[in-house]
Amino acid sequence: MTRMLFKAVSRLNKVDRAIILLWLEEKEYAEISEVMGISQSAVSLRLVRIREKLKSIMKNMQDE
């Protein structure tokens, strides 16, 4: 499952990949915000969207 997750993460664009990897490293939204140069609310919104993308990517990988 971990291998599949990281394969799915590799399919994201660079910005989304950076955000999700920071989140997976258990960084706080404030720290992700500072590193990425976006607001904390933008981090929150992006993470919701990124997790949805990852679910979709992983589902497609299972169907292949």
C-alpha positions as CSV (number, residue, x, y, z in Angstrom):
1,M,0.0,0.0,0.0
2,T,2.8,2.4,0.8
3,R,4.5,1.7,-2.5
4,M,1.2,2.4,-4.3
5,L,0.8,5.7,-2.4
6,F,4.2,6.9,-3.3
7,K,3.7,5.9,-6.9
8,A,0.5,7.9,-6.9
9,V,2.3,10.9,-5.3
10,S,4.8,10.8,-8.1
11,R,2.0,11.4,-10.6
12,L,1.1,14.7,-9.0
13,N,2.5,18.0,-10.3
14,K,5.5,19.4,-8.4
15,V,3.7,21.8,-6.2
16,D,1.0,19.3,-5.1
17,R,3.8,16.7,-4.6
18,A,5.7,19.1,-2.3
19,I,2.7,20.0,-0.3
20,I,1.6,16.4,0.3
21,L,5.1,15.2,1.1
22,L,5.4,17.9,3.7
23,W,2.0,16.9,5.1
24,L,3.1,13.2,5.2
25,E,6.2,14.4,7.2
26,E,3.7,15.7,9.7
27,K,4.5,19.3,9.2
28,E,2.0,21.8,10.5
29,Y,-0.1,23.9,8.1
30,A,1.8,27.0,9.2
31,E,5.1,25.5,8.3
32,I,3.9,24.2,4.9
33,S,2.4,27.7,4.3
34,E,5.8,29.3,5.0
35,V,7.8,26.8,2.9
36,M,5.4,27.0,-0.1
37,G,4.6,30.7,0.1
38,I,0.9,30.3,0.3
39,S,-1.7,31.0,3.0
40,Q,-2.6,28.4,5.6
41,S,-6.2,28.3,4.2
42,A,-4.7,27.6,0.7
43,V,-2.7,24.8,2.2
44,S,-5.8,23.3,3.8
45,L,-7.8,23.6,0.5
46,R,-4.9,22.2,-1.6
47,L,-4.6,19.2,0.7
48,V,-8.3,18.4,0.4
49,R,-8.0,18.5,-3.3
50,I,-4.7,16.6,-3.4
51,R,-6.0,13.8,-1.2
52,E,-9.0,13.5,-3.6
53,K,-6.7,13.3,-6.6
54,L,-4.6,10.6,-4.8
55,K,-7.7,8.6,-4.1
56,S,-8.7,8.7,-7.8
57,I,-5.2,7.9,-9.0
58,M,-4.9,4.9,-6.6
59,K,-8.4,3.7,-7.7
60,N,-7.3,3.8,-11.3
61,M,-4.1,2.0,-10.5
62,Q,-6.0,-0.8,-8.8
63,D,-8.3,-1.0,-11.9
64,E,-5.4,-1.4,-14.3
